Every structure is written in C-alpha cells, then in structure tokens.
Amino acid sequence: MCATLELCIQLFILLISTCTIVAITGVNALSFTVYWLGNDTLRVSAALFAENRQRLCKGLKAKDGVVPQSLVLLQGGEQKQRYCTDTDLLFRQESFFHWAFGVTEPDCYGAIDVDSGKSILFVPKLPESYATWMGEIFSKDHFQQKYAVDEVQHTCDIAEVLSSLGAALLLTLRGVNTDSGSTTREASFCGINSFQVNNTLLYPVIVECRLLKTDMELEVLRYTNRISSEGHKMVMKNVKPGKMEYEMESLFQHYCYTKGGMRHTSYTCICGSGNNCSIIYYGHPGAPNDKSILDGDMCLFDMGGEYHCYTSDITCSFPANGKFTADQKAIYEAVLKSSRSVMAAIKPGVKWTDMHRLADRVHLEELVKIGILKGSVEDMMKVHMGSVFMPHGLGHLLGIDVHDVGGYPEGVERIDEPGLRFLLMGRPVQERMVLTVEPGIYFINHLLDQALANPAQSCFINNQVLARFRGFGGVRVEENIAITSDGIELLTSVPRTVEEIEAFMTGSQH
C-alpha cells in the first residue's frame, strides 16, 4: 500500500475516533455529521434535527395565516453568570432551539424558511480577546459543517440577512408552558420592528411536533434510559446504612457522566430515605439529600441522566439493607401492581386521566388488603381517597424536557379534582409519545391528618393500622415508556420485583 495513502487512512480514522463533533462535507453531509462524546457514547446524527425542521415546515404549511416567504425565528439560550459575579453557570441549551438545531453553544439564533426548509444558524461574532481566554474563534464554515445547516451568519447581521431573504412574515415563539405556567422567551433582535411578526402561529405547531418522537429521537431516549438504568443499579449495589443520601446522588451522577457522557442530569436528583421518601420533590435546597441512611429505611431514588438535551426520569424504591420487611413488601408490591396494571392497559386512544384513576383504584384495593383502609373502594373513589396516598399525577410526557411540552393543548382542560389537578397530561395517549408511569403510595402526615379530620374520608381509615406506617415514608416506581401502535415499549431496565431487588442487592443476581 502506498505510504501516503496509508497515512491518510490512519489520520482519517484518528479524526472520527477522537472528535466530539464529526463533520464531513459532501453529497450527504447529514449522514456523517454527528454529536459524539467518544468511547461507548451514542452518536446522534444531525439528520435528527434536520428531520425535526422538515416536520415543522410541513406543519406550518398546513396552518392558516402562514403566508409565502414566512420564516421561523428561534432564539437559543444565553450564557449566564452566577448572580453578580463573572462565574459562568453550566450552560444548557434552550429546548425548542435545541429541538430544531441541536446546537450546543450559547447566544445563537436560528431561522428556517418555511417554503424551502432552508436553515440558517446565527452565531455570535466573538471579540479577539475570546481567543486568549476561551479558545479558538471558529469560522462560519466550521459551524456550517458542525451542524449541517444550509448557511451560517453572525447574530449582528440578523436584520440584514432576513431582509435580503425578503421575509414576508417572521414566526416567533410565544406560548405558555402548561406545566410551569411560564411563558416562552420570544426571539428578539435589534431591527425586528421593521419586520411583520406573528407570535401565535408557531407555538402550537412546534409543540405538536415535539409531542411525537421520531425514530432517531426514540433512539436517543433509549440510550438515556439505558445509561440511567445502569446508574440506578450501581447505586443499589453501593447503598448501605450509614452512608449519606448525597453520596448516592454523587454515585449516580458519576456513573452517567463517566459511562454515558451525561454532563447534566434531567432534574435535581431525589435521594430520599426513611420518612424523606414521603417528600415528593425531596432534594431541593430546603431538603438537600443530606440525611444519613439508616438500617431499616426504605430508599426512594428518583434520578435521570440527560444526553444531548434528551432526558430520562427513573425512580427506584428499595430497602437500604437489601431486605424488605413485611410492611415494606406489602406497600412496594401494591405500587408495583399499580404500575404493571397501568402499563398493561396503555395503548393509543386510552385517556391518560383514566390511567390515573386506574392507579388510584389498584392502590385502594391493596391498602384494603393491608388493613390500612376499610369499606367500599367504589365509595372511596367518590371522595378521592386515592389522592391522600398519591397526591401527584400518574406521569408526564418526556423528551427534551423532563416534563415535556404538549400535555394540555388548546381545548383540553385540567380536571379540578384532588390528584388529577396535578396530572401533567390531559390528552389521550398517542403512538410515538414517550411518557413516565410513576404511581406511588406515600404516608404524608399533613395529608393523613387532613383525611382523618374529614368525616367523608376518615370513615375508611383504620387508624390503628395506619399508625404503624407513620414515618414509613413512601414508595414510587417510575418507568419510562414509548407508545407503540398496540401498546408500549418499556425503556427502563432495572430490578423491579421484590425477589429481583433482594437478589440483586445481595449479589446473587447481576
């Protein structure tokens, strides 16, 4: 073999095996442009984001009010500092912008010509001093190859570039997130007042696009679940009485980052033990995973890693010492039965609110068997006894956001009933949705005391048996699922039955 040719081949192999972003120009650059963090991490093709842009254009063309020469304009996230200091916060891209462009850098914009699908990425024009402190200043060609977009310009030239394209209408993003109640940040730039702008047409269309996952998106979500599942299993192998809750959080983060390239978690890790398992959003600054884990504690660890902004959300519940007590087993198996009953019933067309009610019903039936409750389950359902033990919703959409968008489109209203009012999706299940199924039973003193003070509910409670579970905490089993044409694909893979958990934690199962 010619020595020069052999050297070229070696250099090419070195290039594709070491670069975080591999970009090869040519006839089909999308096939070769990938986000990749080396080792065994997932390669995510730029074609994923190109397909998202195509889907968005198709949806907008079918929308009344979108005129010829309309352009979508999205603004990415900004690099921010910690309060008044010059210390940068770890940057994470704005979700809608990431969905359309897959760009990892801050302070960018993106435009999409609805008629042609042409994509234009706008990147900051960096000062020379950047090269001294922050690294190389890359050319526009670099970003065009890195993200496989049609054109790259500088953000300072947005007005001029959009004018040269003859933009008849700019479609900007403005809408209310139905989970947080917050309004999206609408794109804005110096000179936008000289353009015709519509900020109502884009949001519902892009939300519907994000609602249903493509094959490539599903592949990334399978990856985040696989790595996060293994992270949970590592924690289960290492937890023991005497360790701190935050040690388990640290182990999970370490596994996901070192094995999966996940610099971010999808949300603040919840690592509750003992009574802390009853705190739904434990792990926040007022309760920061800072308890010592005790022998006999149940653990409820709700953690998910994120890769290239695609999330996961998994909860595992198990005894800290690896062996369930009779009461722990009873509550755990009640929740597991609820989880599996719901997953067996899910298919396209099913109402998500009905799935929540099914979980409530199974919980109540099992709590009667345990002796905590007594009487007719039908009558308990009428007075919302289920919400006493599961105040949150059954689950939510999952994607680029851990509580992904689209749960309550226009015309779908929340049901104002205990439990259901906190359900993060009200629409029927559709194929290609990705959802969490996370039933739980918790012994929250505040809610138990309220129920005991309410004659309509207290008549169903056996307070003598309930007293035994005060301080128990709670159990949650959370799976991530993708909706198929006739059921579900289970994305999560962790020990789930009592027998599996005990065998795994004692080392007799791997």
PEQUIPE-V119699 format. One record per residue. N is the residue number from 1. RES is the residue in one small letter. PHI is phi in whole degrees, -180 to 180 (999 if undefined). D_LAST is the distance of its C-alpha to the last C-alpha in Angstrom with 2 decimals. Layout:
n->{N:N}
res->{RES:RES}
phi->{PHI:PHI}
d_last->{D_LAST:D_LAST}
//
This chain:
n->{1:2:3:4:5:6:7:8:9:10:11:12:13:14:15:16:17:18:19:20:21:22:23:24:25:26:27:28:29:30:31:32:33:34:35:36:37:38:39:40:41:42:43:44:45:46:47:48:49:50:51:52:53:54:55:56:57:58:59:60:61:62:63:64:65:66:67:68:69:70:71:72:73:74:75:76:77:78:79:80:81:82:83:84:85:86:87:88:89:90:91:92:93:94:95:96:97:98:99:100:101:102:103:104:105:106:107:108:109:110:111:112:113:114:115:116:117:118:119:120:121:122:123:124:125:126:127:128:129:130:131:132:133:134:135:136:137:138:139:140:141:142:143:144:145:146:147:148:149:150:151:152:153:154:155:156:157:158:159:160:161:162:163:164:165:166:167:168:169:170:171:172:173:174:175:176:177:178:179:180:181:182:183:184:185:186:187:188:189:190:191:192:193:194:195:196:197:198:199:200:201:202:203:204:205:206:207:208:209:210:211:212:213:214:215:216:217:218:219:220:221:222:223:224:225:226:227:228:229:230:231:232:233:234:235:236:237:238:239:240:241:242:243:244:245:246:247:248:249:250:251:252:253:254:255:256:257:258:259:260:261:262:263:264:265:266:267:268:269:270:271:272:273:274:275:276:277:278:279:280:281:282:283:284:285:286:287:288:289:290:291:292:293:294:295:296:297:298:299:300:301:302:303:304:305:306:307:308:309:310:311:312:313:314:315:316:317:318:319:320:321:322:323:324:325:326:327:328:329:330:331:332:333:334:335:336:337:338:339:340:341:342:343:344:345:346:347:348:349:350:351:352:353:354:355:356:357:358:359:360:361:362:363:364:365:366:367:368:369:370:371:372:373:374:375:376:377:378:379:380:381:382:383:384:385:386:387:388:389:390:391:392:393:394:395:396:397:398:399:400:401:402:403:404:405:406:407:408:409:410:411:412:413:414:415:416:417:418:419:420:421:422:423:424:425:426:427:428:429:430:431:432:433:434:435:436:437:438:439:440:441:442:443:444:445:446:447:448:449:450:451:452:453:454:455:456:457:458:459:460:461:462:463:464:465:466:467:468:469:470:471:472:473:474:475:476:477:478:479:480:481:482:483:484:485:486:487:488:489:490:491:492:493:494:495:496:497:498:499:500:501:502:503:504:505:506:507:508:509:510}
res->{m:c:a:t:l:e:l:c:i:q:l:f:i:l:l:i:s:t:c:t:i:v:a:i:t:g:v:n:a:l:s:f:t:v:y:w:l:g:n:d:t:l:r:v:s:a:a:l:f:a:e:n:r:q:r:l:c:k:g:l:k:a:k:d:g:v:v:p:q:s:l:v:l:l:q:g:g:e:q:k:q:r:y:c:t:d:t:d:l:l:f:r:q:e:s:f:f:h:w:a:f:g:v:t:e:p:d:c:y:g:a:i:d:v:d:s:g:k:s:i:l:f:v:p:k:l:p:e:s:y:a:t:w:m:g:e:i:f:s:k:d:h:f:q:q:k:y:a:v:d:e:v:q:h:t:c:d:i:a:e:v:l:s:s:l:g:a:a:l:l:l:t:l:r:g:v:n:t:d:s:g:s:t:t:r:e:a:s:f:c:g:i:n:s:f:q:v:n:n:t:l:l:y:p:v:i:v:e:c:r:l:l:k:t:d:m:e:l:e:v:l:r:y:t:n:r:i:s:s:e:g:h:k:m:v:m:k:n:v:k:p:g:k:m:e:y:e:m:e:s:l:f:q:h:y:c:y:t:k:g:g:m:r:h:t:s:y:t:c:i:c:g:s:g:n:n:c:s:i:i:y:y:g:h:p:g:a:p:n:d:k:s:i:l:d:g:d:m:c:l:f:d:m:g:g:e:y:h:c:y:t:s:d:i:t:c:s:f:p:a:n:g:k:f:t:a:d:q:k:a:i:y:e:a:v:l:k:s:s:r:s:v:m:a:a:i:k:p:g:v:k:w:t:d:m:h:r:l:a:d:r:v:h:l:e:e:l:v:k:i:g:i:l:k:g:s:v:e:d:m:m:k:v:h:m:g:s:v:f:m:p:h:g:l:g:h:l:l:g:i:d:v:h:d:v:g:g:y:p:e:g:v:e:r:i:d:e:p:g:l:r:f:l:l:m:g:r:p:v:q:e:r:m:v:l:t:v:e:p:g:i:y:f:i:n:h:l:l:d:q:a:l:a:n:p:a:q:s:c:f:i:n:n:q:v:l:a:r:f:r:g:f:g:g:v:r:v:e:e:n:i:a:i:t:s:d:g:i:e:l:l:t:s:v:p:r:t:v:e:e:i:e:a:f:m:t:g:s:q:h}
phi->{999:-56:-61:-66:-65:-62:-64:-62:-65:-62:-64:-65:-62:-63:-61:-76:-97:-122:-83:-65:-117:-105:-134:-121:-78:154:-62:-131:-61:-60:-69:-111:-84:-136:-94:-155:-109:79:51:-99:-73:-79:-88:-112:-75:-63:-62:-57:-79:-63:-64:-61:-65:-63:-62:-64:-62:-61:-65:-71:-63:-87:-99:-62:101:-88:-89:-56:65:-84:-126:-77:-128:-117:-109:-78:-75:-106:-71:-123:-108:-75:52:-97:-93:-101:-87:-71:-79:-62:-80:-135:-65:-63:-67:-64:-65:-63:-56:-90:-128:65:-89:-95:-82:-84:66:-112:-128:-143:-123:-132:-77:-63:-68:-102:82:-60:-114:-128:-102:-108:-116:-64:-90:-83:-72:-59:-62:-57:-63:-74:-101:-117:121:-63:-92:-88:-79:-65:-62:-58:-71:-64:-74:-64:-115:54:-94:-77:-156:-129:-133:-91:-61:-69:-109:-56:-59:-65:-66:-66:-65:-65:-83:68:-60:-84:-154:-98:-100:-107:-100:-144:-170:-101:-70:-76:-89:-91:81:-87:-97:-61:-85:-81:-60:-149:-154:-65:104:-66:-64:-86:-111:-77:-124:-124:-113:-116:-77:-73:-56:-64:-74:-69:-65:-65:-66:-68:-61:-106:-87:-79:-59:-69:-66:-61:-65:-68:-68:-62:-65:-62:-71:-64:-66:-66:-62:-66:-63:-62:-65:-63:-63:-60:-71:-107:-70:-163:-56:103:-82:-92:-58:-68:-64:-70:-60:-63:-61:-62:-61:-63:-63:-63:-77:-73:-95:-121:69:-96:-73:-108:-93:-72:-169:-66:-63:-107:-127:-90:-135:60:-64:-63:-65:-89:-92:-57:-110:-59:107:-74:-58:-81:-150:-91:54:-118:-92:-78:-79:-106:-62:94:-69:-83:-114:-128:-114:-114:-147:-151:-88:-129:-124:50:75:-93:-106:-143:-157:-125:-121:-119:-122:-165:-78:-61:-93:85:-134:-72:-78:-60:-68:-62:-63:-63:-69:-61:-69:-65:-70:-63:-62:-60:-58:-75:-66:-65:-64:-70:-94:-76:-164:-55:98:-69:-79:-65:-63:-67:-67:-63:-65:-63:-61:-57:-62:-62:-59:-65:-60:-73:-68:-67:-62:-71:103:-72:-117:-146:106:-82:-65:-59:-68:-63:-61:-66:-107:60:-65:-58:-72:-66:-104:-137:-75:-93:-76:-63:176:-152:-69:-136:-177:-72:-109:-67:-102:-74:-75:108:-67:-135:-69:-56:98:-110:-107:-67:-87:-85:-133:-53:83:-65:-68:-103:-71:-88:-143:-117:-94:-65:-71:-128:-59:81:-71:-118:-134:-99:-119:-139:-67:-156:-123:-129:-112:-98:-53:-58:-75:-64:-66:-62:-65:-67:-87:-106:-56:-68:-109:-62:-66:-96:-100:-92:-66:-66:-74:-57:-57:-67:-102:-63:88:-61:99:-177:-135:-134:-121:-122:-112:-108:-131:-110:-83:-102:-66:-133:173:-138:-112:-82:-89:-82:-142:-138:-59:-124:-74:-56:-65:-64:-64:-64:-66:-67:-72:-92:92:-89:-136:-118}
d_last->{47.26:49.41:48.26:48.82:46.76:43.92:44.02:43.99:40.90:39.09:40.15:38.98:35.48:35.40:36.54:33.89:31.05:32.10:33.79:32.23:34.57:35.69:39.01:41.02:44.35:45.76:46.28:42.86:41.63:39.25:37.15:36.62:36.64:33.16:31.46:28.77:27.36:26.36:23.23:20.66:22.22:23.80:27.38:29.43:32.74:35.99:36.67:34.50:37.13:40.03:38.94:38.78:42.32:43.54:42.23:43.94:47.22:47.12:46.67:49.46:51.88:51.72:52.55:56.17:57.51:55.67:58.67:58.90:58.05:55.60:53.01:49.78:49.55:46.35:46.07:42.89:41.65:43.56:42.53:43.18:43.70:42.78:45.81:48.94:47.28:46.64:42.88:41.04:38.35:35.24:36.39:34.67:36.61:38.37:36.44:39.26:40.35:36.88:36.50:39.73:39.61:36.20:38.10:36.43:39.73:41.65:45.23:45.40:46.95:46.50:49.02:48.65:51.74:51.27:53.69:52.27:48.73:49.65:47.45:48.82:46.81:48.80:47.61:49.34:52.08:51.00:53.58:54.04:52.77:49.27:49.05:49.72:47.12:44.47:44.41:45.90:47.81:46.78:49.20:49.26:48.43:45.20:44.04:45.30:43.14:40.13:40.05:41.95:44.54:48.10:49.85:49.37:52.04:52.39:52.12:55.67:56.97:55.41:58.74:60.47:57.77:57.50:61.30:61.52:59.23:61.67:59.10:60.76:58.07:55.16:52.31:50.61:47.67:48.50:46.70:45.14:41.39:41.08:38.12:39.60:43.27:43.79:45.86:44.74:46.55:49.15:49.92:53.12:55.05:58.55:60.81:58.79:61.86:63.65:61.19:60.93:57.61:55.78:52.87:52.18:51.43:48.32:45.96:45.52:45.09:42.45:40.53:40.50:39.28:36.38:35.56:34.48:31.96:32.65:30.26:29.91:29.26:26.57:24.84:24.88:23.59:20.64:19.93:20.38:18.00:15.24:15.69:16.23:13.16:11.08:13.59:13.08:9.34:10.63:13.30:11.37:9.76:13.40:15.64:17.72:21.32:23.88:22.38:24.28:23.39:24.46:22.02:19.19:21.35:21.84:18.19:17.66:20.86:20.10:16.86:18.70:21.72:20.41:17.87:19.76:23.37:23.64:26.51:27.00:25.05:26.34:27.81:27.89:24.49:24.56:22.74:24.34:23.84:26.05:29.17:28.37:25.98:29.27:30.52:29.85:30.28:29.21:28.84:32.41:34.94:36.17:32.74:30.75:27.34:29.13:28.33:26.68:23.69:24.72:23.21:23.32:23.15:21.40:20.03:20.81:19.61:21.27:20.73:21.05:21.62:24.62:25.32:28.97:29.82:27.52:25.49:22.45:22.33:19.22:19.18:16.43:17.78:16.25:17.74:17.89:17.34:14.31:16.64:18.85:22.53:24.55:26.06:22.90:21.35:24.64:24.91:21.33:21.62:25.05:23.80:20.94:23.65:25.87:23.38:22.75:26.48:27.45:25.14:26.46:29.97:29.80:31.71:34.56:37.60:35.93:37.26:34.74:36.88:36.43:32.64:33.09:35.39:32.99:30.33:33.10:34.15:30.76:30.41:33.89:33.43:30.38:32.18:35.06:32.86:31.59:35.27:35.37:37.54:40.27:42.54:42.48:39.60:42.14:44.35:41.47:40.73:44.41:44.25:40.90:39.02:35.72:36.46:36.81:33.08:31.98:34.63:32.94:32.68:29.90:28.89:30.40:30.70:28.41:29.33:31.02:31.47:28.83:31.60:32.92:36.56:38.22:37.44:41.12:43.46:47.18:48.16:44.91:45.38:43.05:43.49:44.91:43.13:40.75:37.18:38.32:40.38:37.21:35.57:35.17:35.91:38.73:39.03:37.84:34.53:35.00:33.12:31.46:31.11:27.82:27.33:25.22:24.87:24.56:26.11:26.22:28.02:29.51:32.00:34.32:37.38:39.70:38.97:38.93:42.30:43.72:42.73:44.24:47.42:47.64:49.30:47.94:44.36:44.77:45.99:42.48:40.79:40.44:40.85:40.27:36.74:36.16:37.14:34.07:31.89:33.96:31.79:28.57:27.91:26.16:23.20:22.64:20.18:20.79:19.89:21.57:23.21:25.68:28.55:29.27:32.48:31.44:28.51:25.53:22.73:19.68:18.77:16.09:12.41:10.61:9.64:13.25:14.31:14.91:12.91:9.75:10.42:11.31:8.45:6.01:8.97:9.76:6.82:6.84:3.80:0.00}
//
